[in-house]
Amino acid sequence: MATAATSVPPGVLPLPPAREIPSTFVASLKSWWVAGDKESAAAEERLLRKLPFFRPAGSPPTSPDDQQPVIARSMRVDLDTPKHYLNTLIMESTSPAKSSTQPPAVLLHGYGAGLGFFFQNLLALGQWAGRRRTSVYALDWLGMGRSARVPFTIKAKREDIDGRVREAEGFFIDSLEQWRVRMGLERMTLIGHSLGGYLSVAYALKYPTRVSKIILLSPAGVPCDPNSTVYSREVTDAQDTSSASSAGHAEAATKPRIEEVKTDQTEAQQKESRSRRLFTYLWEEGWSPFQVVRSSLFWGPMLVGKYSSRRFIGLSEEDTRAMNDYIVNLVLAKGSGEYCVSHLLAPGAHARRPLVDRIAALKIPITFVYGDHDWMDPDGGTQAVENLRQAGNGDGKMYIIPHAGHHVYLDNPKAVNDLLIKELERPRDARSY
């Protein structure tokens, strides 16, 4: 059975013929009918149980004989406003308390995702926390993942770009600040992917004394180039990264390497130009691709299943099923924070207030990381590092991850994990400040 391509909105994969229905479809359909808080918690826990030191809710207290250097647990952290909370994973050292030279690290996911997307990075980061007697946190942004799905509203008028950006950023970064206070953290290292990277920089600009360093994984909203807007593949990005398991380490972002990435992006843009006008209209109207899944009734799970089968081609069948079940539950939850994107970003991927024009105010180490098949423009990272240097901050770095697309941490986790530990350990260059 075929479905006409014209019936499918941009940003959503067309329905496959019956013979191509992915194996994840049955699981998706089951989740469709029973999705709820309990089901989404179970889907998240299936991913977190891959950590040998994860303690599910209701586990007995840690005994003195427990040899694990770190334990992980999930919790909801209440914020200042009633019924506002952030879903949080805590990985903390079990060693006797002592002053650590390493501030805790905080993982921040991208648009429409959740902390479970980092499941292949948590083991390496948890082990680092155990060695360094510090903590690593992963949390869901307010209005996304399994955090509170509260109403998202913007009072500023459409033509008031500064007001829209300020309100949309504040929705997320002020809740992160409330979370930091509740957790009793003085300073943090922020590790943000895509929109989470953009918001990490926005948070540091507003609360500069609370951030030790920032690591940006394929960050959104960096460059300033509205005339060559890249059609957003945040939801549809599908890379064949099956060779990533044997891939090498992160590479220095040399000019020839960046040009290779740009060539790959140009070819992708040419294929997408036909649908750009409709996409732009829907974007400006505040359309969310997740609305399509929620309103598609029977076909909703198939859309997610098809996406999972294509996007996570490098994962095992078991991990693909687990990720698919997790995504279904996130997508079916009430729409909230997802509606921020049209206020922060112009149609596609460029920010209405680009970070490249603001980032030089920061006096902390900042690392940019892009995949060699990324659709985020690496020129933004190059220019941002240069702007930092000209402002007296020589602690800006940039790397390219081989065999990886936009979701670099999933596509080539080994290379990204090694780089994350390296950057977490990298001392600040006192001469740069």
Contacts in CASP RR format, 6 or more apart in sequence:
PFRMAT RR
TARGET T0000
AUTHOR 0000-0000-0000
METHOD contacts of the structure
MODEL  1
MATAATSVPPGVLPLPPAREIPSTFVASLKSWWVAGDKESAAAEERLLRK
LPFFRPAGSPPTSPDDQQPVIARSMRVDLDTPKHYLNTLIMESTSPAKSS
TQPPAVLLHGYGAGLGFFFQNLLALGQWAGRRRTSVYALDWLGMGRSARV
PFTIKAKREDIDGRVREAEGFFIDSLEQWRVRMGLERMTLIGHSLGGYLS
VAYALKYPTRVSKIILLSPAGVPCDPNSTVYSREVTDAQDTSSASSAGHA
EAATKPRIEEVKTDQTEAQQKESRSRRLFTYLWEEGWSPFQVVRSSLFWG
PMLVGKYSSRRFIGLSEEDTRAMNDYIVNLVLAKGSGEYCVSHLLAPGAH
ARRPLVDRIAALKIPITFVYGDHDWMDPDGGTQAVENLRQAGNGDGKMYI
IPHAGHHVYLDNPKAVNDLLIKELERPRDARSY
1 17 0 8 1.000
1 18 0 8 1.000
2 17 0 8 1.000
3 14 0 8 1.000
3 15 0 8 1.000
5 14 0 8 1.000
8 14 0 8 1.000
8 15 0 8 1.000
9 278 0 8 1.000
9 282 0 8 1.000
9 287 0 8 1.000
9 289 0 8 1.000
9 292 0 8 1.000
10 275 0 8 1.000
10 278 0 8 1.000
10 279 0 8 1.000
10 282 0 8 1.000
11 232 0 8 1.000
11 233 0 8 1.000
11 235 0 8 1.000
11 236 0 8 1.000
11 279 0 8 1.000
11 289 0 8 1.000
12 235 0 8 1.000
12 236 0 8 1.000
12 289 0 8 1.000
12 292 0 8 1.000
12 293 0 8 1.000
12 303 0 8 1.000
13 236 0 8 1.000
13 303 0 8 1.000
13 306 0 8 1.000
13 307 0 8 1.000
13 310 0 8 1.000
15 299 0 8 1.000
15 302 0 8 1.000
15 303 0 8 1.000
15 306 0 8 1.000
16 22 0 8 1.000
16 302 0 8 1.000
16 306 0 8 1.000
21 302 0 8 1.000
22 302 0 8 1.000
22 305 0 8 1.000
22 306 0 8 1.000
22 308 0 8 1.000
22 309 0 8 1.000
23 309 0 8 1.000
23 317 0 8 1.000
23 321 0 8 1.000
24 304 0 8 1.000
24 305 0 8 1.000
24 308 0 8 1.000
24 309 0 8 1.000
24 320 0 8 1.000
24 321 0 8 1.000
24 324 0 8 1.000
24 325 0 8 1.000
25 301 0 8 1.000
25 302 0 8 1.000
25 305 0 8 1.000
27 321 0 8 1.000
27 324 0 8 1.000
27 325 0 8 1.000
27 328 0 8 1.000
28 300 0 8 1.000
28 301 0 8 1.000
28 302 0 8 1.000
28 304 0 8 1.000
28 305 0 8 1.000
28 308 0 8 1.000
28 324 0 8 1.000
28 325 0 8 1.000
28 328 0 8 1.000
29 298 0 8 1.000
29 301 0 8 1.000
29 302 0 8 1.000
31 39 0 8 1.000
31 43 0 8 1.000
31 301 0 8 1.000
31 325 0 8 1.000
31 328 0 8 1.000
31 329 0 8 1.000
31 332 0 8 1.000
32 300 0 8 1.000
32 301 0 8 1.000
32 328 0 8 1.000
32 332 0 8 1.000
35 328 0 8 1.000
35 329 0 8 1.000
35 332 0 8 1.000
35 333 0 8 1.000
36 329 0 8 1.000
36 332 0 8 1.000
36 333 0 8 1.000
37 146 0 8 1.000
39 329 0 8 1.000
40 145 0 8 1.000
40 146 0 8 1.000
40 326 0 8 1.000
40 329 0 8 1.000
40 330 0 8 1.000
40 333 0 8 1.000
41 146 0 8 1.000
43 322 0 8 1.000
43 325 0 8 1.000
43 326 0 8 1.000
43 328 0 8 1.000
43 329 0 8 1.000
44 74 0 8 1.000
44 115 0 8 1.000
44 116 0 8 1.000
44 146 0 8 1.000
44 326 0 8 1.000
44 329 0 8 1.000
45 56 0 8 1.000
45 74 0 8 1.000
46 322 0 8 1.000
46 325 0 8 1.000
46 326 0 8 1.000
47 116 0 8 1.000
47 119 0 8 1.000
47 322 0 8 1.000
47 323 0 8 1.000
47 326 0 8 1.000
48 54 0 8 1.000
48 72 0 8 1.000
48 74 0 8 1.000
48 89 0 8 1.000
48 116 0 8 1.000
48 119 0 8 1.000
48 122 0 8 1.000
49 56 0 8 1.000
50 119 0 8 1.000
50 123 0 8 1.000
51 72 0 8 1.000
51 91 0 8 1.000
51 122 0 8 1.000
51 123 0 8 1.000
51 126 0 8 1.000
52 68 0 8 1.000
52 123 0 8 1.000
53 68 0 8 1.000
53 70 0 8 1.000
53 71 0 8 1.000
53 72 0 8 1.000
53 91 0 8 1.000
53 126 0 8 1.000
54 71 0 8 1.000
54 72 0 8 1.000
54 73 0 8 1.000
55 62 0 8 1.000
55 71 0 8 1.000
55 72 0 8 1.000
55 73 0 8 1.000
56 74 0 8 1.000
57 73 0 8 1.000
57 74 0 8 1.000
59 73 0 8 1.000
62 68 0 8 1.000
62 71 0 8 1.000
62 94 0 8 1.000
66 94 0 8 1.000
68 94 0 8 1.000
69 93 0 8 1.000
69 94 0 8 1.000
69 95 0 8 1.000
69 127 0 8 1.000
69 130 0 8 1.000
69 131 0 8 1.000
70 91 0 8 1.000
70 92 0 8 1.000
70 93 0 8 1.000
70 94 0 8 1.000
70 126 0 8 1.000
70 127 0 8 1.000
70 129 0 8 1.000
70 130 0 8 1.000
71 91 0 8 1.000
71 92 0 8 1.000
71 94 0 8 1.000
72 89 0 8 1.000
72 90 0 8 1.000
72 91 0 8 1.000
72 92 0 8 1.000
72 122 0 8 1.000
72 126 0 8 1.000
73 89 0 8 1.000
73 90 0 8 1.000
74 87 0 8 1.000
74 88 0 8 1.000
74 89 0 8 1.000
74 90 0 8 1.000
75 88 0 8 1.000
75 90 0 8 1.000
76 85 0 8 1.000
76 86 0 8 1.000
76 87 0 8 1.000
76 88 0 8 1.000
77 85 0 8 1.000
77 86 0 8 1.000
77 88 0 8 1.000
77 139 0 8 1.000
77 179 0 8 1.000
77 182 0 8 1.000
77 183 0 8 1.000
78 84 0 8 1.000
78 85 0 8 1.000
78 182 0 8 1.000
79 85 0 8 1.000
79 86 0 8 1.000
79 142 0 8 1.000
79 148 0 8 1.000
79 175 0 8 1.000
79 178 0 8 1.000
79 179 0 8 1.000
79 182 0 8 1.000
80 178 0 8 1.000
81 150 0 8 1.000
83 148 0 8 1.000
83 150 0 8 1.000
84 142 0 8 1.000
84 148 0 8 1.000
84 150 0 8 1.000
84 175 0 8 1.000
85 147 0 8 1.000
85 148 0 8 1.000
86 139 0 8 1.000
86 140 0 8 1.000
86 141 0 8 1.000
86 142 0 8 1.000
86 147 0 8 1.000
86 148 0 8 1.000
86 175 0 8 1.000
86 176 0 8 1.000
86 179 0 8 1.000
87 115 0 8 1.000
87 139 0 8 1.000
87 140 0 8 1.000
87 145 0 8 1.000
87 146 0 8 1.000
87 147 0 8 1.000
88 115 0 8 1.000
88 137 0 8 1.000
88 138 0 8 1.000
88 139 0 8 1.000
88 140 0 8 1.000
88 179 0 8 1.000
89 115 0 8 1.000
89 122 0 8 1.000
89 137 0 8 1.000
89 138 0 8 1.000
89 139 0 8 1.000
90 135 0 8 1.000
90 137 0 8 1.000
91 122 0 8 1.000
91 125 0 8 1.000
91 126 0 8 1.000
91 129 0 8 1.000
91 135 0 8 1.000
91 136 0 8 1.000
91 137 0 8 1.000
91 138 0 8 1.000
92 129 0 8 1.000
92 134 0 8 1.000
92 135 0 8 1.000
92 136 0 8 1.000
93 129 0 8 1.000
93 130 0 8 1.000
93 132 0 8 1.000
93 133 0 8 1.000
93 134 0 8 1.000
93 135 0 8 1.000
94 130 0 8 1.000
95 130 0 8 1.000
95 133 0 8 1.000
97 133 0 8 1.000
98 133 0 8 1.000
100 132 0 8 1.000
100 133 0 8 1.000
100 134 0 8 1.000
101 132 0 8 1.000
102 132 0 8 1.000
102 134 0 8 1.000
102 424 0 8 1.000
102 425 0 8 1.000
103 134 0 8 1.000
103 185 0 8 1.000
103 186 0 8 1.000
103 187 0 8 1.000
103 188 0 8 1.000
103 189 0 8 1.000
103 212 0 8 1.000
104 129 0 8 1.000
104 134 0 8 1.000
104 135 0 8 1.000
104 136 0 8 1.000
104 137 0 8 1.000
104 185 0 8 1.000
104 188 0 8 1.000
104 189 0 8 1.000
105 125 0 8 1.000
105 129 0 8 1.000
105 134 0 8 1.000
105 135 0 8 1.000
105 136 0 8 1.000
105 137 0 8 1.000
105 188 0 8 1.000
105 189 0 8 1.000
105 190 0 8 1.000
105 191 0 8 1.000
105 424 0 8 1.000
106 136 0 8 1.000
106 137 0 8 1.000
106 138 0 8 1.000
106 139 0 8 1.000
106 188 0 8 1.000
106 189 0 8 1.000
106 190 0 8 1.000
106 191 0 8 1.000
107 115 0 8 1.000
107 118 0 8 1.000
107 121 0 8 1.000
107 125 0 8 1.000
107 136 0 8 1.000
107 137 0 8 1.000
107 138 0 8 1.000
107 139 0 8 1.000
107 191 0 8 1.000
107 192 0 8 1.000
108 139 0 8 1.000
108 141 0 8 1.000
108 176 0 8 1.000
108 190 0 8 1.000
108 191 0 8 1.000
108 192 0 8 1.000
108 193 0 8 1.000
108 196 0 8 1.000
108 197 0 8 1.000
108 199 0 8 1.000
108 200 0 8 1.000
109 115 0 8 1.000
109 116 0 8 1.000
109 117 0 8 1.000
109 118 0 8 1.000
109 138 0 8 1.000
109 140 0 8 1.000
109 141 0 8 1.000
109 144 0 8 1.000
109 145 0 8 1.000
109 192 0 8 1.000
109 193 0 8 1.000
109 194 0 8 1.000
109 196 0 8 1.000
110 117 0 8 1.000
110 141 0 8 1.000
110 144 0 8 1.000
110 192 0 8 1.000
110 193 0 8 1.000
110 194 0 8 1.000
110 195 0 8 1.000
110 196 0 8 1.000
110 197 0 8 1.000
110 220 0 8 1.000
111 144 0 8 1.000
111 194 0 8 1.000
111 195 0 8 1.000
111 196 0 8 1.000
111 220 0 8 1.000
111 234 0 8 1.000
111 338 0 8 1.000
111 341 0 8 1.000
112 144 0 8 1.000
112 145 0 8 1.000
112 290 0 8 1.000
112 330 0 8 1.000
112 338 0 8 1.000
113 144 0 8 1.000
113 145 0 8 1.000
113 193 0 8 1.000
113 330 0 8 1.000
114 140 0 8 1.000
114 141 0 8 1.000
114 144 0 8 1.000
114 145 0 8 1.000
114 146 0 8 1.000
114 330 0 8 1.000
115 138 0 8 1.000
115 139 0 8 1.000
115 140 0 8 1.000
115 145 0 8 1.000
116 138 0 8 1.000
116 326 0 8 1.000
117 193 0 8 1.000
117 323 0 8 1.000
117 407 0 8 1.000
117 409 0 8 1.000
117 410 0 8 1.000
118 138 0 8 1.000
118 409 0 8 1.000
119 319 0 8 1.000
119 323 0 8 1.000
120 409 0 8 1.000
120 410 0 8 1.000
120 413 0 8 1.000
120 417 0 8 1.000
121 409 0 8 1.000
121 413 0 8 1.000
121 416 0 8 1.000
121 417 0 8 1.000
121 420 0 8 1.000
122 136 0 8 1.000
122 138 0 8 1.000
124 417 0 8 1.000
124 420 0 8 1.000
124 421 0 8 1.000
125 136 0 8 1.000
125 417 0 8 1.000
125 420 0 8 1.000
125 421 0 8 1.000
126 136 0 8 1.000
128 136 0 8 1.000
128 421 0 8 1.000
128 424 0 8 1.000
129 135 0 8 1.000
129 136 0 8 1.000
137 183 0 8 1.000
139 147 0 8 1.000
139 179 0 8 1.000
140 146 0 8 1.000
140 147 0 8 1.000
141 147 0 8 1.000
141 172 0 8 1.000
141 175 0 8 1.000
141 176 0 8 1.000
141 196 0 8 1.000
141 199 0 8 1.000
141 337 0 8 1.000
142 148 0 8 1.000
142 150 0 8 1.000
142 171 0 8 1.000
142 172 0 8 1.000
142 175 0 8 1.000
142 336 0 8 1.000
142 337 0 8 1.000
143 149 0 8 1.000
143 150 0 8 1.000
143 152 0 8 1.000
143 335 0 8 1.000
143 336 0 8 1.000
143 337 0 8 1.000
143 338 0 8 1.000
144 330 0 8 1.000
144 336 0 8 1.000
144 337 0 8 1.000
144 338 0 8 1.000
145 330 0 8 1.000
145 333 0 8 1.000
146 330 0 8 1.000
146 333 0 8 1.000
148 336 0 8 1.000
149 333 0 8 1.000
149 334 0 8 1.000
149 335 0 8 1.000
149 336 0 8 1.000
149 337 0 8 1.000
150 336 0 8 1.000
151 336 0 8 1.000
152 171 0 8 1.000
152 335 0 8 1.000
152 336 0 8 1.000
152 337 0 8 1.000
152 338 0 8 1.000
152 339 0 8 1.000
152 340 0 8 1.000
154 164 0 8 1.000
154 167 0 8 1.000
154 168 0 8 1.000
154 343 0 8 1.000
155 167 0 8 1.000
156 163 0 8 1.000
156 164 0 8 1.000
156 166 0 8 1.000
156 167 0 8 1.000
158 164 0 8 1.000
161 352 0 8 1.000
161 353 0 8 1.000
162 353 0 8 1.000
164 343 0 8 1.000
164 352 0 8 1.000
165 343 0 8 1.000
165 344 0 8 1.000
165 352 0 8 1.000
165 353 0 8 1.000
167 343 0 8 1.000
168 340 0 8 1.000
168 343 0 8 1.000
168 344 0 8 1.000
169 199 0 8 1.000
169 202 0 8 1.000
169 206 0 8 1.000
169 344 0 8 1.000
170 202 0 8 1.000
171 337 0 8 1.000
171 340 0 8 1.000
172 199 0 8 1.000
172 202 0 8 1.000
172 203 0 8 1.000
172 337 0 8 1.000
172 340 0 8 1.000
173 199 0 8 1.000
173 202 0 8 1.000
173 203 0 8 1.000
173 206 0 8 1.000
173 207 0 8 1.000
176 199 0 8 1.000
176 203 0 8 1.000
177 203 0 8 1.000
177 206 0 8 1.000
177 207 0 8 1.000
177 210 0 8 1.000
180 188 0 8 1.000
180 210 0 8 1.000
185 210 0 8 1.000
186 210 0 8 1.000
187 209 0 8 1.000
187 210 0 8 1.000
187 211 0 8 1.000
187 212 0 8 1.000
188 210 0 8 1.000
188 211 0 8 1.000
188 212 0 8 1.000
189 211 0 8 1.000
189 212 0 8 1.000
189 213 0 8 1.000
189 214 0 8 1.000
189 215 0 8 1.000
189 424 0 8 1.000
190 197 0 8 1.000
190 200 0 8 1.000
190 203 0 8 1.000
190 204 0 8 1.000
190 211 0 8 1.000
190 213 0 8 1.000
190 214 0 8 1.000
190 215 0 8 1.000
191 200 0 8 1.000
191 214 0 8 1.000
191 215 0 8 1.000
191 217 0 8 1.000
191 420 0 8 1.000
192 199 0 8 1.000
192 200 0 8 1.000
192 214 0 8 1.000
192 215 0 8 1.000
192 216 0 8 1.000
192 217 0 8 1.000
192 219 0 8 1.000
193 217 0 8 1.000
193 218 0 8 1.000
193 219 0 8 1.000
193 407 0 8 1.000
193 408 0 8 1.000
193 409 0 8 1.000
194 217 0 8 1.000
194 218 0 8 1.000
194 219 0 8 1.000
194 220 0 8 1.000
194 234 0 8 1.000
194 376 0 8 1.000
194 406 0 8 1.000
195 220 0 8 1.000
195 234 0 8 1.000
195 341 0 8 1.000
195 344 0 8 1.000
196 219 0 8 1.000
196 220 0 8 1.000
197 214 0 8 1.000
197 216 0 8 1.000
197 217 0 8 1.000
197 219 0 8 1.000
197 220 0 8 1.000
198 219 0 8 1.000
198 220 0 8 1.000
198 221 0 8 1.000
198 222 0 8 1.000
198 344 0 8 1.000
198 351 0 8 1.000
198 355 0 8 1.000
200 211 0 8 1.000
200 214 0 8 1.000
200 216 0 8 1.000
200 219 0 8 1.000
201 214 0 8 1.000
201 216 0 8 1.000
201 219 0 8 1.000
201 355 0 8 1.000
201 358 0 8 1.000
201 359 0 8 1.000
201 362 0 8 1.000
201 366 0 8 1.000
202 355 0 8 1.000
203 210 0 8 1.000
203 211 0 8 1.000
204 210 0 8 1.000
204 211 0 8 1.000
204 214 0 8 1.000
204 362 0 8 1.000
204 364 0 8 1.000
205 358 0 8 1.000
205 361 0 8 1.000
205 362 0 8 1.000
208 361 0 8 1.000
208 362 0 8 1.000
208 363 0 8 1.000
208 364 0 8 1.000
211 362 0 8 1.000
211 364 0 8 1.000
212 364 0 8 1.000
213 364 0 8 1.000
213 365 0 8 1.000
213 366 0 8 1.000
213 367 0 8 1.000
213 395 0 8 1.000
213 423 0 8 1.000
213 426 0 8 1.000
213 428 0 8 1.000
214 362 0 8 1.000
214 364 0 8 1.000
214 365 0 8 1.000
214 366 0 8 1.000
214 367 0 8 1.000
215 366 0 8 1.000
215 367 0 8 1.000
215 369 0 8 1.000
215 420 0 8 1.000
215 423 0 8 1.000
215 424 0 8 1.000
216 222 0 8 1.000
216 366 0 8 1.000
216 367 0 8 1.000
216 368 0 8 1.000
216 369 0 8 1.000
217 369 0 8 1.000
217 408 0 8 1.000
217 409 0 8 1.000
217 416 0 8 1.000
218 369 0 8 1.000
218 370 0 8 1.000
218 371 0 8 1.000
218 374 0 8 1.000
218 376 0 8 1.000
218 405 0 8 1.000
218 406 0 8 1.000
218 407 0 8 1.000
218 408 0 8 1.000
219 355 0 8 1.000
219 368 0 8 1.000
219 376 0 8 1.000
219 381 0 8 1.000
220 234 0 8 1.000
220 345 0 8 1.000
220 349 0 8 1.000
220 351 0 8 1.000
220 376 0 8 1.000
221 344 0 8 1.000
221 345 0 8 1.000
221 349 0 8 1.000
221 350 0 8 1.000
221 351 0 8 1.000
221 354 0 8 1.000
221 355 0 8 1.000
222 351 0 8 1.000
222 354 0 8 1.000
222 355 0 8 1.000
222 356 0 8 1.000
222 359 0 8 1.000
222 368 0 8 1.000
222 376 0 8 1.000
222 377 0 8 1.000
222 380 0 8 1.000
222 381 0 8 1.000
222 384 0 8 1.000
223 350 0 8 1.000
223 354 0 8 1.000
223 356 0 8 1.000
223 377 0 8 1.000
223 379 0 8 1.000
223 380 0 8 1.000
223 381 0 8 1.000
223 383 0 8 1.000
224 350 0 8 1.000
224 351 0 8 1.000
224 354 0 8 1.000
224 356 0 8 1.000
224 357 0 8 1.000
225 350 0 8 1.000
225 377 0 8 1.000
225 379 0 8 1.000
226 346 0 8 1.000
226 350 0 8 1.000
228 269 0 8 1.000
229 346 0 8 1.000
229 347 0 8 1.000
229 348 0 8 1.000
229 349 0 8 1.000
229 350 0 8 1.000
230 265 0 8 1.000
230 268 0 8 1.000
230 269 0 8 1.000
230 348 0 8 1.000
230 349 0 8 1.000
230 350 0 8 1.000
230 375 0 8 1.000
230 376 0 8 1.000
230 377 0 8 1.000
231 268 0 8 1.000
231 269 0 8 1.000
231 272 0 8 1.000
231 273 0 8 1.000
231 275 0 8 1.000
231 276 0 8 1.000
231 279 0 8 1.000
231 348 0 8 1.000
232 279 0 8 1.000
232 345 0 8 1.000
232 347 0 8 1.000
232 348 0 8 1.000
232 349 0 8 1.000
232 375 0 8 1.000
233 268 0 8 1.000
233 375 0 8 1.000
233 406 0 8 1.000
234 406 0 8 1.000
235 289 0 8 1.000
235 307 0 8 1.000
236 307 0 8 1.000
237 311 0 8 1.000
237 375 0 8 1.000
237 405 0 8 1.000
237 406 0 8 1.000
237 407 0 8 1.000
238 307 0 8 1.000
238 310 0 8 1.000
238 311 0 8 1.000
238 313 0 8 1.000
239 311 0 8 1.000
239 313 0 8 1.000
239 373 0 8 1.000
239 404 0 8 1.000
239 405 0 8 1.000
239 406 0 8 1.000
239 407 0 8 1.000
239 411 0 8 1.000
240 313 0 8 1.000
241 313 0 8 1.000
241 314 0 8 1.000
241 373 0 8 1.000
241 403 0 8 1.000
241 404 0 8 1.000
241 405 0 8 1.000
241 411 0 8 1.000
241 412 0 8 1.000
242 313 0 8 1.000
242 314 0 8 1.000
243 403 0 8 1.000
244 314 0 8 1.000
244 402 0 8 1.000
244 403 0 8 1.000
244 404 0 8 1.000
244 411 0 8 1.000
244 412 0 8 1.000
244 413 0 8 1.000
244 414 0 8 1.000
244 415 0 8 1.000
245 314 0 8 1.000
245 414 0 8 1.000
247 402 0 8 1.000
247 403 0 8 1.000
247 404 0 8 1.000
247 412 0 8 1.000
247 414 0 8 1.000
247 415 0 8 1.000
248 402 0 8 1.000
248 412 0 8 1.000
248 414 0 8 1.000
248 415 0 8 1.000
249 415 0 8 1.000
249 418 0 8 1.000
249 419 0 8 1.000
250 369 0 8 1.000
250 399 0 8 1.000
250 400 0 8 1.000
250 401 0 8 1.000
250 402 0 8 1.000
250 415 0 8 1.000
250 416 0 8 1.000
250 418 0 8 1.000
250 419 0 8 1.000
251 257 0 8 1.000
251 399 0 8 1.000
251 400 0 8 1.000
251 401 0 8 1.000
251 402 0 8 1.000
252 398 0 8 1.000
252 399 0 8 1.000
252 400 0 8 1.000
253 368 0 8 1.000
253 370 0 8 1.000
253 378 0 8 1.000
253 381 0 8 1.000
253 382 0 8 1.000
253 398 0 8 1.000
253 399 0 8 1.000
253 400 0 8 1.000
257 372 0 8 1.000
257 400 0 8 1.000
258 378 0 8 1.000
258 379 0 8 1.000
258 382 0 8 1.000
258 400 0 8 1.000
260 372 0 8 1.000
261 370 0 8 1.000
261 371 0 8 1.000
261 372 0 8 1.000
261 373 0 8 1.000
261 374 0 8 1.000
261 378 0 8 1.000
261 400 0 8 1.000
262 377 0 8 1.000
262 378 0 8 1.000
262 379 0 8 1.000
264 372 0 8 1.000
264 373 0 8 1.000
265 374 0 8 1.000
265 375 0 8 1.000
265 377 0 8 1.000
268 375 0 8 1.000
276 347 0 8 1.000
279 347 0 8 1.000
279 348 0 8 1.000
280 347 0 8 1.000
283 341 0 8 1.000
283 342 0 8 1.000
283 347 0 8 1.000
283 348 0 8 1.000
284 342 0 8 1.000
284 347 0 8 1.000
285 342 0 8 1.000
286 339 0 8 1.000
286 341 0 8 1.000
286 342 0 8 1.000
287 342 0 8 1.000
288 335 0 8 1.000
288 338 0 8 1.000
288 339 0 8 1.000
288 341 0 8 1.000
290 331 0 8 1.000
290 335 0 8 1.000
290 338 0 8 1.000
292 300 0 8 1.000
292 303 0 8 1.000
293 300 0 8 1.000
293 303 0 8 1.000
293 304 0 8 1.000
293 331 0 8 1.000
293 332 0 8 1.000
294 300 0 8 1.000
294 331 0 8 1.000
294 332 0 8 1.000
294 335 0 8 1.000
296 303 0 8 1.000
301 328 0 8 1.000
304 324 0 8 1.000
304 327 0 8 1.000
304 328 0 8 1.000
304 331 0 8 1.000
305 324 0 8 1.000
305 328 0 8 1.000
307 327 0 8 1.000
308 320 0 8 1.000
308 323 0 8 1.000
308 324 0 8 1.000
308 327 0 8 1.000
309 320 0 8 1.000
309 324 0 8 1.000
311 407 0 8 1.000
312 319 0 8 1.000
312 320 0 8 1.000
312 323 0 8 1.000
312 324 0 8 1.000
312 410 0 8 1.000
314 411 0 8 1.000
315 323 0 8 1.000
315 410 0 8 1.000
343 352 0 8 1.000
344 351 0 8 1.000
344 352 0 8 1.000
345 351 0 8 1.000
345 352 0 8 1.000
346 352 0 8 1.000
349 375 0 8 1.000
349 376 0 8 1.000
349 377 0 8 1.000
355 384 0 8 1.000
356 380 0 8 1.000
356 381 0 8 1.000
356 383 0 8 1.000
356 384 0 8 1.000
356 387 0 8 1.000
359 366 0 8 1.000
359 384 0 8 1.000
359 387 0 8 1.000
359 388 0 8 1.000
360 387 0 8 1.000
360 388 0 8 1.000
360 390 0 8 1.000
360 391 0 8 1.000
360 393 0 8 1.000
361 391 0 8 1.000
362 388 0 8 1.000
362 393 0 8 1.000
363 393 0 8 1.000
363 433 0 8 1.000
364 393 0 8 1.000
364 395 0 8 1.000
364 428 0 8 1.000
365 395 0 8 1.000
365 396 0 8 1.000
365 397 0 8 1.000
365 423 0 8 1.000
365 426 0 8 1.000
365 428 0 8 1.000
365 429 0 8 1.000
366 384 0 8 1.000
366 385 0 8 1.000
366 388 0 8 1.000
366 393 0 8 1.000
366 395 0 8 1.000
366 396 0 8 1.000
366 397 0 8 1.000
367 396 0 8 1.000
367 397 0 8 1.000
367 398 0 8 1.000
367 399 0 8 1.000
367 423 0 8 1.000
368 378 0 8 1.000
368 381 0 8 1.000
368 384 0 8 1.000
368 385 0 8 1.000
368 396 0 8 1.000
368 397 0 8 1.000
368 398 0 8 1.000
368 399 0 8 1.000
369 398 0 8 1.000
369 399 0 8 1.000
369 400 0 8 1.000
369 401 0 8 1.000
369 408 0 8 1.000
369 416 0 8 1.000
369 419 0 8 1.000
370 376 0 8 1.000
370 378 0 8 1.000
370 381 0 8 1.000
370 398 0 8 1.000
370 399 0 8 1.000
370 400 0 8 1.000
370 401 0 8 1.000
370 408 0 8 1.000
371 400 0 8 1.000
371 401 0 8 1.000
371 402 0 8 1.000
371 404 0 8 1.000
371 405 0 8 1.000
371 406 0 8 1.000
371 408 0 8 1.000
371 411 0 8 1.000
371 412 0 8 1.000
372 400 0 8 1.000
372 401 0 8 1.000
372 402 0 8 1.000
372 403 0 8 1.000
372 404 0 8 1.000
372 405 0 8 1.000
373 403 0 8 1.000
373 404 0 8 1.000
373 405 0 8 1.000
374 404 0 8 1.000
374 405 0 8 1.000
374 406 0 8 1.000
374 408 0 8 1.000
375 405 0 8 1.000
375 406 0 8 1.000
376 406 0 8 1.000
378 398 0 8 1.000
378 400 0 8 1.000
381 398 0 8 1.000
382 398 0 8 1.000
385 396 0 8 1.000
385 397 0 8 1.000
385 398 0 8 1.000
388 394 0 8 1.000
388 395 0 8 1.000
388 396 0 8 1.000
389 396 0 8 1.000
392 432 0 8 1.000
392 433 0 8 1.000
393 432 0 8 1.000
393 433 0 8 1.000
394 429 0 8 1.000
394 432 0 8 1.000
395 428 0 8 1.000
395 429 0 8 1.000
395 432 0 8 1.000
397 423 0 8 1.000
399 419 0 8 1.000
401 408 0 8 1.000
401 411 0 8 1.000
401 412 0 8 1.000
401 415 0 8 1.000
401 416 0 8 1.000
401 419 0 8 1.000
402 412 0 8 1.000
402 415 0 8 1.000
403 411 0 8 1.000
403 412 0 8 1.000
404 411 0 8 1.000
404 412 0 8 1.000
404 415 0 8 1.000
404 416 0 8 1.000
405 411 0 8 1.000
408 416 0 8 1.000
409 416 0 8 1.000
END
